[in-house]
Structure formats: C-alpha cells, structure tokens
C-alpha cells in the first residue's frame, strides 16, 4: 500500500530548488549566447549596408 509522508516532500524541496536553479541558469546561458551571436552578426550587416 502507498503511504504518503509530508516530511519527505519537505526534505526534497532542496533538490527541487536546485533543479529549478539549473533550468534558469541554462536558460540564461542560451539567452546570453543568442544575444551575443545576434550582436556579432548584426555588426557585420551594418558595415555592409554603409558601403
């Protein structure tokens, strides 16, 4: 039979928080890389438009 113990949920909140933190860090890295590549390649386009 399945037993539910609320203290197990409270004990696992640390791992849940670490997982969420990891997700946000990865999302931040992806956004940062996207913005960086956007600025790198948009600078080259602006120079070509001026000529």
BELRA-V281107 format. One record per residue. N is the residue number from 1. RES is the residue in one small letter. PSI is psi in radians with two decimals (* if undefined). Layout:
BEGIN
N&RES&PSI / N&RES&PSI
END
This chain:
BEGIN
1&x&2.55 / 2&x&2.20 / 3&x&2.43 / 4&x&2.15 / 5&x&1.93 / 6&x&-0.49 / 7&x&-0.46 / 8&x&-0.67 / 9&x&-0.79 / 10&x&-0.66 / 11&x&-0.51 / 12&x&-0.03 / 13&x&-0.57 / 14&x&-0.78 / 15&x&-0.62 / 16&x&-0.74 / 17&x&-0.71 / 18&x&-0.66 / 19&x&-0.75 / 20&x&-0.71 / 21&x&-0.74 / 22&x&-0.71 / 23&x&-0.78 / 24&x&-0.62 / 25&x&-0.79 / 26&x&-0.72 / 27&x&-0.71 / 28&x&-0.71 / 29&x&-0.76 / 30&x&-0.76 / 31&x&-0.74 / 32&x&-0.76 / 33&x&-0.69 / 34&x&-0.79 / 35&x&-0.69 / 36&x&-0.82 / 37&x&-0.57 / 38&x&-0.80 / 39&x&-0.64 / 40&x&-0.83 / 41&x&-0.40 / 42&x&-0.48 / 43&x&-0.72 / 44&x&-0.63 / 45&x&-0.65 / 46&x&-0.66 / 47&x&-0.66 / 48&x&-0.60 / 49&x&-0.57 / 50&x&-0.54 / 51&x&*
END
